Amino acid sequence: MHQLPIFLNLNGRTVVLIGEGEAADAKARLIERAGGRVVPAWEQGATIAFVALDDGAEAAATDLRARGLLVNVVDRPELCDFTTPAIVDRAPVTIAIGTGGASAGLAKAIRQRIEALLPARLGALASALYAARAAMKARWPAAADRRRAIDAALASGGALDPLDDDAADRVDAWLAADGATRPGRLETIRLTSADPDDLTLRAARLLGEADHIFHPARIPAAILDRARADAVRHPAEAPPADPPPGLSLWLAPPAA
């Protein structure tokens, strides 16, 4: 990962925008859409800035950076402290596609593919889940049980499949449904190499879903890093005979 992706709250905040023309207008629309206040020069309280200049961009960026601002210089990634991604907006769901400034065209093409996949009411599902937080905590007091229930509902074909445009309308019915608790499940991933890029799509998906990872100590950290950050790691020389609740994985090392 070459950049840290973050979502910045600009509502009511001051953003410096230096420049004129189509590129500057596009940045102004983006800032205002996020609730920011655009000013043409440094002001006290500003923390980020955009520079859209053909001439003098480097000097302007240097001056702003000296004042403590993070700076984006349009079409000059080597001068940028941050870059702006292509955006899929299903508020409050926001998907950002960045290439680190390598190719805005590629980011745009990926955005267009994702736009075609996601239903218009995806944001409504997010809002419905937010409104149901108290009800979910009451239904599943244990955080692990609650996460597993949500994961199952949001899975492909699940009760709240995010790609189903009507999923937002089923949150109350899902909460009221009498779902039985699933027993612990153990899956085995047979690694073919120590390179995480050699993981199959199935293996990558399971690593992203698992609650527990059982693995020999010699499994490379690069492989383990592909698992969920909150998945519990269990160094072991054999898979568990009685896996804990939720999804557990046994990482079988590559053949010597």
N, C-alpha and C positions, 0 to 999 in steps of 0.2 A: 504494500500500500504506500503510494508516494505522497498522498495528502490525507489529512484528517477531515472526513466529511462531518459537517456540523450544520444545524439549522439555527439561524440567528434571528432573534426577535427584534425587528426594526420598528415596531409600532410606536409612533411618537418620537422616535429617535432621529437625530440629525445625521445626514449623510452628505459628504462633499462630493460634488460631481463637477469636474472641470472639463470643458469641451463643448463643442457644438456639432450639429449634423446628425445623421441617422443613427450612428453608434451611440452618441450621447443621449439621443431621444429614447432609444431602446432601453438604456440603463435607467433613465428617469422613470419610464413606465414600470420597470421591474421594481424599483425602490418604492414608488408610490403604491403599487399593488400590494406590497408587503407592509404598508402603513408608515413608511419612512418619510421624513421631511428633507427635501433636496435643497442644498445651498450651493452657490457657485464658487465659494472659497472657504478656507478654513474658518471655523467658528469654535469657540469654547464648547466642549461637550461632545464634539464629533469624535467618533472612534474608527470609522472606516471611510474610505474614499475611492472614487472611480476617476480615472483619467482617460479621456477619449480625445487625444491630440495626435496629429500627424507629426508636428514639430514641437520639440520641447517637452515631450512626455517624460523622458528620464529625469530632467531637472525638476519637473513638477512633482513626480513621484518621490524624489529624494527629499524635497522640502516637506512634503506631507508626512513622510515616514519619520523625519527628524522631529516632528511635532507629536509623534507617538501613535500615528494612525496606521492601520493596515490598509494597503493600497492594492487596487486592481487596475492594471493598465490594459486597455482594450487591445487585443491582438498582439500583445507582447508578453507571453507567459514568463519569459526570463526575468521580467521586471515585477512580476506579481507576487504579493504575499498570499493572495487567495484568488481562486478562479470561480466564476459563476457557472453552474451546471445547466444542462437542459432540464426542464421541469415538466413533470406530469402532475397536474393539479386536480385532486379530488378532495378538496378541503373537507375535514382537517387532515386527510391523507395527502402527503406530498412525497413524490419520488424524484430524486435528483440523479442525473446521469452525468458524470464528469469524466474527462480524459486528461485532466491536468493541463489543459490548454493545447494538447497535441492535435486535436481535430474537432472543431465545433461541428463540422458536418457529420462526423461519425456519431457524436452525442445526439444530434438532431434525429438521425436515422433510427437510432435505438429508441429514442423517445416516441417516435411515431409508431414503432412496432408495439411498444408497451401501451400507448394510448388506445390502440385498436383492441387490445386484450382486456382492458379493465372496464367494468361497467360504470355507467355514469353515476350510480348511487353508491359507489364504494364508500364515499365520505359519510353517507347516511348510516352505513353499517358501523363505522368507527364511532359516530356520535351515539348510536344506540348502545353499543358496548360500554361506552363511557358512562352513559346514564344508568346502566345496569350494574355498575361496580358494587354498590352496596348489596344488591340482590345476589350477585355472584359470591360475595364474601359470606353471606348468610347461608347460601346453598352449599358451598365448599369452604369451610373455615380454614382448612389447611392449605397453605399457598401452593404446595406441590400438587394436591388434588385439583385445585382450581386451575392451575396451568395446564394440567393434562386434559381436563374437560374442555378448556378453551381450544387447545391444540387439536383435539379430536373434532370439535365442531367446525373449526376453520380449515380442516384438511379438505383435499379435493373430494367432492361428493358428500361432504359433511353437512350437518344441519345449517351451518352458517358459511358455506363455501363462498369466499370473497368474490369469485367470478360469477356468482349467481346474483342477478340484479335485484332479486326479491329477498335476499338474505336478511336485510335490515328489518323486514316485516316479521321475521320469525324468531327474533331474540326472546320475546316473552314466552313463546311456546317452547323454545329450547330450555329455558330456565324451569318451566313447569313440568317438563317431561321426566318420566321415571326411568332414568338411565342407571343401569347396574354398574358397579365399580369393576373395572377391568383388572384381571390379575397381572402380575409382573410378566413381562415379555422379554425374551433374550434373542437377539439377532447376532449372527457372526459376520464379520467383514474379513475376508481373506485378502490381505495386502499383497500386491504383486511387486512392490518396490518401496523404498523409503521416500520416494518423491510424492508429495501430496498432489501434484498435477496428474499423477497416474490413477487417482481415485476414480472409480466409476460414478456415474450420476446417482445410482442407488446408494453407494457408500457415502457420498457427499450429503445426500438427503438425510440418511439415517444419523450421520454425525451431527447434523443441524437440529435433529429432533430428540436425541437420546437424553435421558435423565442421568444415566450412569454409564461410564466408560471403564471397562475392565481390560487391562493390557499388560503385557510383559514390560519390564523396566526398559528394555532395549528399543521399544517403539519410539521413533524419532519425535521430538517435540513439534516439528513442522506438521506432522500428521495430527497430533493431538490438538494443535491450534485450530484445526478445522472444525472441532466440536464446539457446541454452545459454551459460552464462557462460564455459565453457571452449572454445567453438567459436572457431576462428581467423578473425579478420576480415582480409579482403584488399581494401583500396581499389583499384579497377580501373575502367577505362572499357569493358571488354568481358569476357564470360565466358571462362574458361580453355579453351584448345584441348585440353589434356590434364589433366583434373582429378586431384587427388591421391587417394590411397586413401580409401575411405569415402564418405560423402554430402556433396556440395558443392552450394551454392545460388548461383544468380545472381539478385540482386534487381534487376529491371528497374524503373526509376523511373516514376512516373505520367506520363502524357502532359501536355505543357505546356498 
